[in-house]
Structures are given as structure tokens and as C-alpha cells.
């Protein structure tokens, strides 16, 4: 089973739509929405592992986008 997580993304003022449009092209991002409040975007992502999500997607790609200020990754866990 692939790993799944929610990524909360805070962006610079006026950048939410541009960053959302850029991230929508990423194959690991299954859904991304602009929201109100302290966070500007919420993405639902999948990867091979949580390490893959955190290292490759969050640190390797999302943090390199101009205008991204902060992220919080919330892993989805399966309770049996």
C-alpha cells in the first residue's frame, strides 16, 4: 500500500492560485484546494513511503517553489 498524507501549505500573500496550479501538475498530489484560515492550501498526496513524501515531495519540490512559506505534513495511518 502506498503512503498517504495531508500537506498543509502556507504561501505568500496573493500566491495561492499560482502555487495551486503548479502543484496540480505533480503526479503525487491527488487533490489540492485553496482554503481560508492560517493555512492557504491543503493537498492530499500519495507516495511509495512517508519518507518518499517528506524527502522527495515536500523538501525536494514543494519547499523549492517561490512563495511557499511553510508546510505541515500529516500522515494518514491505518488502525487495525
SEPA-494228 format. One record per residue (C-alpha): residue in one letter; x, y, z. Coordinates in Angstrom, 2 decimals. Layout:
N
A / X / Y / Z $
...
END
This chain:
80
X / 0.00 / 0.00 / 0.00 $
X / 1.21 / 3.47 / -0.84 $
X / 1.66 / 6.05 / 1.89 $
X / -0.84 / 8.89 / 2.08 $
X / -0.67 / 12.29 / 3.80 $
X / -2.26 / 15.69 / 4.02 $
X / 0.09 / 18.62 / 3.44 $
X / -0.92 / 22.00 / 4.81 $
X / 0.80 / 24.79 / 2.91 $
X / 1.19 / 28.43 / 3.89 $
X / 2.08 / 30.73 / 0.99 $
X / 2.93 / 34.39 / 0.44 $
X / 0.01 / 36.77 / 0.01 $
X / -1.58 / 36.54 / -3.42 $
X / 0.30 / 33.36 / -4.42 $
X / -2.26 / 30.64 / -3.55 $
X / -3.78 / 30.20 / -7.03 $
X / -0.41 / 30.24 / -8.82 $
X / 1.10 / 27.68 / -6.44 $
X / -2.03 / 25.51 / -6.55 $
X / -1.90 / 25.49 / -10.35 $
X / 1.77 / 24.48 / -10.29 $
X / 1.26 / 21.71 / -7.73 $
X / -1.76 / 20.27 / -9.58 $
X / 0.68 / 19.06 / -12.25 $
X / 2.55 / 16.84 / -9.73 $
X / 1.66 / 13.14 / -10.05 $
X / 1.89 / 12.58 / -6.27 $
X / -0.73 / 15.22 / -5.49 $
X / -4.16 / 13.63 / -5.77 $
X / -6.13 / 16.72 / -4.72 $
X / -5.27 / 20.28 / -3.73 $
X / -7.60 / 23.02 / -2.53 $
X / -7.34 / 26.66 / -1.56 $
X / -8.75 / 27.17 / 1.94 $
X / -9.21 / 30.05 / 4.39 $
X / -7.55 / 30.50 / 7.75 $
X / -3.92 / 30.20 / 8.82 $
X / -3.22 / 27.72 / 6.01 $
X / -3.69 / 28.61 / 2.34 $
X / -3.63 / 25.21 / 0.62 $
X / -4.37 / 21.63 / 1.63 $
X / -3.03 / 18.82 / -0.56 $
X / -3.80 / 15.11 / -0.40 $
X / -0.70 / 13.25 / -1.55 $
X / 0.46 / 9.68 / -2.10 $
X / 3.93 / 8.23 / -2.39 $
X / 5.82 / 4.96 / -2.05 $
X / 6.51 / 5.70 / 1.64 $
X / 6.19 / 8.54 / 4.15 $
X / 9.91 / 9.15 / 3.68 $
X / 9.31 / 9.46 / -0.07 $
X / 6.57 / 12.02 / 0.58 $
X / 8.60 / 14.04 / 3.07 $
X / 12.03 / 13.97 / 1.41 $
X / 11.20 / 13.94 / -2.30 $
X / 7.90 / 15.80 / -2.48 $
X / 7.88 / 18.22 / 0.47 $
X / 11.57 / 19.07 / 0.88 $
X / 12.63 / 18.33 / -2.70 $
X / 9.80 / 20.01 / -4.58 $
X / 7.22 / 21.98 / -2.58 $
X / 9.74 / 23.90 / -0.47 $
X / 11.56 / 24.95 / -3.66 $
X / 8.52 / 26.75 / -5.07 $
X / 8.79 / 30.52 / -4.82 $
X / 6.15 / 31.80 / -2.41 $
X / 5.85 / 28.70 / -0.21 $
X / 6.46 / 29.84 / 3.36 $
X / 5.72 / 26.78 / 5.49 $
X / 4.35 / 23.25 / 5.31 $
X / 2.95 / 20.77 / 7.81 $
X / 2.75 / 17.11 / 6.79 $
X / 0.06 / 14.98 / 8.44 $
X / 0.47 / 11.27 / 7.66 $
X / -2.61 / 9.09 / 7.32 $
X / -2.39 / 5.96 / 9.48 $
X / -4.35 / 2.73 / 9.25 $
X / -5.60 / 1.42 / 12.58 $
X / -6.45 / -2.26 / 12.53 $
END
